[in-house]
Every structure is written in structure tokens, then in C-alpha cells.
């Protein structure tokens, strides 16, 4: 529940959704894994290593195979104004949201708390580990960290 609440709050911050969706759509990043990396650092004070990230990716993979097609279907239905299609799109979005929540439950269960003395530094290291060096240098990564700092009042 803690990871889910963090994600809802962080995602709703000004500009964060656009940043995350840009990284997802343009660069193929997994929004849940980005949120997980940030949450592990900022909240759990846990600096992830390659094995932690691999375990998280493995935990999320089976449900990613469900959520991605749901997202694609929901997006394909967006321009449709036919009778009944908007309601169908809302139902698919609700199912997508429910699967996303299950992904986050699996991710949260894959890791325990840490002891890093600087949670923002841990979050930054986790984000860089997940994104890799090139994507970690993107302005979106810096903007996400800036928003995270504001959220935790740093």
C-alpha cells in the first residue's frame, strides 16, 4: 500500500505524469519501475543493486504482458466517438489501473527497507541504475528528481 500511495501522490504532482509518459512512450521505459526506483530510495532508504533491479523486473514482467496490450487498446479507442466506445474505454482503463496496482504490489514485495543516510541520493542512484547512463542524463530524469525533492521538502 505504501508504494501505491507514493505513486498516486507523486504521479499527480505537476508535470510528473507527462515526464513519466514521455520516458515510457519515447524511450520504452517502464513507469512502474521508475516509480519503484524512486520509492525505494526516497521512502525505503534503499539503494538498489543490479540483482534487486533484476528481481523487480522479473516480478513485474508477467503482468506487464497484460498491462501493455490493455494500454494500447485503450489508446486506440481514444479517438473513437461511436456510441458505447467511451464507456468501453473507461472500463479498459479501470482494468489497466487494477493490473498496474498488482504490478506495484509485486514490486513492493520484491525488496525490503535499507539504511541509506541520504534518501534522495539513493533515489537518484536507483533511477540511474534503472534508466542506464544515457537516459539518466535526460532532462526528464532531472525533472523527476526535482519533483521528488519538492515532495519530500528538500
C-alpha positions as CSV (number, residue, x, y, z in Angstrom):
1,X,0.0,0.0,0.0
2,X,2.8,2.4,0.7
3,X,4.3,2.1,-2.7
4,X,0.9,2.6,-4.3
5,X,0.1,5.7,-2.2
6,X,3.5,7.1,-3.0
7,X,2.9,6.5,-6.7
8,X,-0.5,8.2,-6.7
9,X,0.8,11.2,-4.9
10,X,4.0,11.6,-7.0
11,X,2.2,10.9,-10.3
12,X,-0.3,13.7,-9.5
13,X,2.4,16.3,-9.0
14,X,2.5,19.0,-11.7
15,X,4.3,17.7,-14.8
16,X,5.3,14.3,-13.4
17,X,2.7,12.3,-15.4
18,X,3.9,14.0,-18.6
19,X,7.6,13.3,-17.8
20,X,6.9,9.6,-17.0
21,X,4.7,9.1,-20.1
22,X,7.4,10.7,-22.3
23,X,10.0,8.3,-20.9
24,X,7.6,5.4,-21.4
25,X,6.4,6.3,-24.9
26,X,9.6,7.8,-26.4
27,X,12.2,5.7,-24.6
28,X,10.5,2.5,-23.8
29,X,10.8,2.9,-20.0
30,X,8.6,1.2,-17.5
31,X,6.7,3.8,-15.4
32,X,6.2,1.4,-12.6
33,X,9.9,0.6,-12.4
34,X,10.8,4.3,-12.4
35,X,8.4,4.9,-9.6
36,X,9.7,1.8,-7.8
37,X,13.3,3.1,-8.1
38,X,12.3,6.5,-6.7
39,X,10.2,5.0,-3.9
40,X,12.9,2.6,-2.8
41,X,15.3,5.4,-2.4
42,X,13.1,8.2,-1.1
43,X,10.9,6.1,1.2
44,X,12.6,2.9,2.0
45,X,16.1,4.5,2.0
46,X,17.2,1.6,-0.1
47,X,19.9,1.8,-2.8
48,X,19.2,-0.9,-5.3
49,X,21.8,-3.0,-7.0
50,X,21.6,-4.9,-10.3
51,X,20.3,-8.0,-8.6
52,X,17.5,-6.0,-6.9
53,X,16.5,-4.4,-10.2
54,X,16.6,-7.8,-12.0
55,X,14.3,-9.3,-9.3
56,X,11.9,-6.3,-9.6
57,X,11.8,-6.6,-13.4
58,X,11.2,-10.4,-13.1
59,X,8.4,-9.7,-10.6
60,X,6.7,-7.2,-12.9
61,X,7.2,-9.0,-16.2
62,X,4.2,-11.4,-16.2
63,X,1.7,-8.6,-15.5
64,X,3.5,-6.2,-18.0
65,X,2.4,-8.6,-20.7
66,X,-1.2,-7.8,-19.7
67,X,-1.0,-4.1,-19.0
68,X,0.8,-3.1,-22.2
69,X,-1.9,-4.6,-24.5
70,X,-4.6,-3.0,-22.3
71,X,-2.8,0.4,-22.6
72,X,-2.5,0.0,-26.4
73,X,-6.2,-0.9,-26.7
74,X,-7.3,2.0,-24.5
75,X,-5.2,4.4,-26.6
76,X,-6.6,3.0,-29.9
77,X,-10.1,3.6,-28.6
78,X,-9.5,7.2,-27.5
79,X,-10.4,8.9,-30.8
80,X,-13.5,6.8,-31.2
81,X,-16.7,8.6,-30.5
82,X,-19.0,5.8,-31.5
83,X,-21.9,5.0,-29.2
84,X,-20.6,2.9,-26.3
85,X,-16.9,3.2,-27.1
86,X,-16.2,5.8,-24.4
87,X,-17.7,3.6,-21.8
88,X,-15.7,0.6,-23.1
89,X,-12.6,2.7,-23.0
90,X,-13.3,3.7,-19.3
91,X,-13.7,0.0,-18.4
92,X,-10.5,-0.9,-20.1
93,X,-8.7,2.0,-18.3
94,X,-10.1,0.7,-14.9
95,X,-8.8,-2.8,-15.7
96,X,-5.4,-1.4,-16.7
97,X,-5.3,0.6,-13.5
98,X,-6.1,-2.6,-11.4
99,X,-3.3,-4.5,-13.2
100,X,-0.9,-1.6,-12.6
101,X,-1.7,-1.9,-8.9
102,X,-0.9,-5.6,-8.9
103,X,2.4,-4.9,-10.6
104,X,3.2,-2.4,-7.8
105,X,2.3,-5.0,-5.2
106,X,4.7,-7.4,-6.7
107,X,7.4,-4.8,-6.9
108,X,7.0,-3.7,-3.3
109,X,7.2,-7.4,-2.2
110,X,10.5,-7.8,-4.0
111,X,12.5,-5.6,-1.8
112,X,13.0,-4.6,1.9
113,X,14.0,-1.4,3.6
114,X,17.5,-0.1,3.5
115,X,19.7,2.2,5.6
116,X,20.9,4.9,3.2
117,X,21.5,8.1,5.1
118,X,20.5,10.2,2.0
119,X,17.2,9.1,0.6
120,X,17.4,11.5,-2.4
121,X,20.9,10.3,-3.3
122,X,19.6,6.7,-3.1
123,X,16.6,7.6,-5.3
124,X,18.9,9.2,-7.8
125,X,21.2,6.2,-7.9
126,X,18.2,3.9,-8.3
127,X,16.8,5.9,-11.1
128,X,20.2,6.0,-12.9
129,X,20.6,2.2,-12.4
130,X,17.1,1.6,-14.0
131,X,17.4,4.1,-16.8
132,X,21.0,3.5,-17.7
133,X,23.6,6.2,-18.3
134,X,22.2,7.8,-21.4
135,X,18.6,8.0,-20.3
136,X,19.6,9.1,-16.7
137,X,21.2,12.1,-18.4
138,X,17.9,13.2,-20.0
139,X,16.2,16.3,-18.7
140,X,13.1,14.2,-17.7
141,X,15.2,12.3,-15.2
142,X,16.5,15.5,-13.6
143,X,12.9,17.0,-13.6
144,X,11.6,13.8,-11.9
145,X,14.3,14.1,-9.2
146,X,13.5,17.8,-8.8
147,X,9.8,17.0,-8.2
148,X,10.8,14.2,-5.8
149,X,12.9,16.7,-3.8
150,X,9.9,19.1,-3.6
151,X,7.7,16.2,-2.5
152,X,10.0,15.3,0.4
153,X,10.6,19.0,1.0
154,X,14.3,19.2,0.2
